Amino acid sequence: MQSKKYFLFFILWAPAILEAGSIDSVLTDIPKESDSLNVRYSDNETFWGFSLGYFPIWDENFESGGIATSLYSENTISKFFKLGWSFQLNKAIGSGGGYYSLNCYLSYPIDLGNHIMFIKCGLGLATYTYITPVAQFKVEYLLWEFEKSAISVSISETIPGINTIFMPPIISIGILF
């Protein structure tokens, strides 16, 4: 009877114990092995970032330029791709208009010797006049990499719904941590 109790206890708690080990490995964010002595930020499995940007006056639909800010995260899902999400707030300076956007995207890193550039494409939802599906394209270049952080510059474009109107391009500087 005593052995049945231990066996039942093991069966019930084994999945939780095994999952705790895999969750801990995700949370610790250990960098990949590298040939060089310096560990680069881009070797990490997980990215968190914050960016601040500007978008110019675009055409007759946009009366003023504005500022944009976004919070984003990426996780490595394969040898070639990272899966990410971003929450973006764009606010026009003069007219007071703006929108929120929540996007999910795939990121592909391109190694340029000592530097990395990310090509990002994805889909999301934005609040223009009502909730609208959007497509987002972004190119991000890591200017400086440190062991625990990086500084990047990026340009992004958002295309709302099935309209032929393009939103203004957003030029941003970001901090990855």
Phi and psi in degrees as a GROMACS rama.xvg file:
@    title "Ramachandran Plot"
@    xaxis  label "Phi"
@    yaxis  label "Psi"
@TYPE xy
-64.4574  -40.5759  GLN-2
-68.0558  -33.6176  SER-3
-64.9826  -36.9364  LYS-4
-65.0196  -44.1234  LYS-5
-66.3017  -38.8012  TYR-6
-64.1238  -44.0433  PHE-7
-63.8466  -41.8754  LEU-8
-59.8681  -43.9823  PHE-9
-64.0181  -44.109  PHE-10
-62.272  -40.7769  ILE-11
-73.3258  -35.9507  LEU-12
-100.108  -11.4715  TRP-13
-60.3231  -45.3945  ALA-14
-60.899  -38.9257  PRO-15
-67.1766  -41.0755  ALA-16
-66.8221  -42.6004  ILE-17
-67.0403  -39.3342  LEU-18
-67.427  -34.4915  GLU-19
-61.4477  -36.5524  ALA-20
-65.9368  -41.3167  GLY-21
-73.3402  -34.2955  SER-22
-66.1538  -41.6087  ILE-23
-60.6449  -37.925  ASP-24
-68.1186  -29.2517  SER-25
-73.6834  -39.1862  VAL-26
-74.0227  -27.0799  LEU-27
-77.5714  -22.7771  THR-28
54.7792  62.4226  ASP-29
-81.7719  130.813  ILE-30
-67.748  154.894  PRO-31
-69.2701  160.78  LYS-32
-65.4024  144.078  GLU-33
-132.195  149.047  SER-34
-71.8965  -29.2189  ASP-35
-86.7745  165.7  SER-36
-76.6903  -26.9431  LEU-37
-85.2395  130.134  ASN-38
-88.7855  125.978  VAL-39
-97.0715  152.427  ARG-40
-61.8902  -36.6806  TYR-41
-67.122  -11.0194  SER-42
-78.477  -11.0792  ASP-43
-68.6796  155.038  ASN-44
-82.03  -25.8054  GLU-45
-127.448  137.229  THR-46
-118.139  140.637  PHE-47
-124.846  140.527  TRP-48
-147.647  158.227  GLY-49
-137.26  131.705  PHE-50
-132.282  152.888  SER-51
-128.282  130.174  LEU-52
-142.14  -177.353  GLY-53
-136.795  140.996  TYR-54
-124.126  137.75  PHE-55
-82.185  171.908  PRO-56
-63.5156  130.687  ILE-57
-104.435  -56.1833  TRP-58
-158.422  -162.913  ASP-59
-65.9851  -16.9548  GLU-60
-78.2551  -19.8144  ASN-61
-120.494  113.49  PHE-62
-82.4235  -19.9519  GLU-63
-147.885  160.726  SER-64
-77.7028  -175.669  GLY-65
-166.326  -174.691  GLY-66
-114.512  155.21  ILE-67
-136.518  141.945  ALA-68
-135.349  146.322  THR-69
-147.179  151.267  SER-70
-118.968  132.078  LEU-71
-147.028  162.829  TYR-72
-146.864  147.823  SER-73
-137.254  144.36  GLU-74
-129.695  139.419  ASN-75
-70.9587  128.066  THR-76
-115.618  -16.7166  ILE-77
-156.124  -176.379  SER-78
-65.7845  -27.6813  LYS-79
-108.753  -25.7689  PHE-80
-122.926  153.171  PHE-81
-119.083  143.353  LYS-82
-104.433  129.621  LEU-83
-137.525  168.662  GLY-84
-138.401  156.083  TRP-85
-146.076  146.025  SER-86
-117.653  121.725  PHE-87
-124.623  139.62  GLN-88
-122.845  120.492  LEU-89
-114.984  127.956  ASN-90
-130.936  120.662  LYS-91
-71.7915  141.003  ALA-92
-77.214  -51.1807  ILE-93
-83.9662  -45.1592  GLY-94
-87.2698  -14.3189  SER-95
82.0508  0.964285  GLY-96
-79.6906  172.539  GLY-97
167.767  -179.059  GLY-98
-157.615  159.688  TYR-99
-103.338  151.013  TYR-100
-144.49  134.397  SER-101
-120.66  119.876  LEU-102
-126.707  151.834  ASN-103
-123.296  135.289  CYS-104
-148.123  163.758  TYR-105
-104.371  140.48  LEU-106
-121.503  134.463  SER-107
-120.015  116.438  TYR-108
-81.5056  137.107  PRO-109
-115.554  119.881  ILE-110
-84.0411  121.568  ASP-111
-113.478  59.1502  LEU-112
74.8539  -110.821  GLY-113
-88.4534  0.213555  ASN-114
-124.175  160.778  HIS-115
-127.939  139.629  ILE-116
-124.017  138.255  MET-117
-111.284  131.52  PHE-118
-102.714  122.896  ILE-119
-124.668  132.836  LYS-120
-138.247  137.984  CYS-121
-167.225  -176.408  GLY-122
-125.397  157.365  LEU-123
-167.322  -168.024  GLY-124
-125.931  141.362  LEU-125
-134.684  158.236  ALA-126
-109.544  84.612  THR-127
-83.6388  -87.2821  TYR-128
-100.699  -26.5007  THR-129
-151.084  174.361  TYR-130
-66.3747  122.162  ILE-131
-126.925  137.392  THR-132
-70.935  144.185  PRO-133
-134.273  156.26  VAL-134
-113.152  141.549  ALA-135
-128.987  136.654  GLN-136
-125.534  137.462  PHE-137
-148.105  142.421  LYS-138
-122.398  123.419  VAL-139
-124.528  133.06  GLU-140
-119.57  126.642  TYR-141
-81.0409  111.52  LEU-142
-73.266  -54.0728  LEU-143
-130.84  136.313  TRP-144
-118.915  134.355  GLU-145
-118.393  -178.313  PHE-146
-68.7811  -37.6423  GLU-147
-115.905  0.501097  LYS-148
-157.012  170.78  SER-149
-152.323  159.111  ALA-150
-119.75  133.918  ILE-151
-131.328  161.71  SER-152
-127.754  142.251  VAL-153
-146.218  160.925  SER-154
-132.602  133.762  ILE-155
-134.304  155.92  SER-156
-134.597  135.618  GLU-157
-117.906  133.135  THR-158
-118.062  113.184  ILE-159
-82.2676  133.021  PRO-160
47.1007  -139.237  GLY-161
-101.397  11.5752  ILE-162
-71.055  157.31  ASN-163
-92.4076  2.88188  THR-164
-80.9063  131.538  ILE-165
-99.1753  141.015  PHE-166
-75.5241  161.018  MET-167
-62.6922  144.789  PRO-168
-67.5547  143.781  PRO-169
-109.891  123.858  ILE-170
-104.376  123.059  ILE-171
-131.337  155.48  SER-172
-118.809  136.705  ILE-173
-132.262  160.769  GLY-174
-119.703  124.725  ILE-175
-104.027  136.091  LEU-176
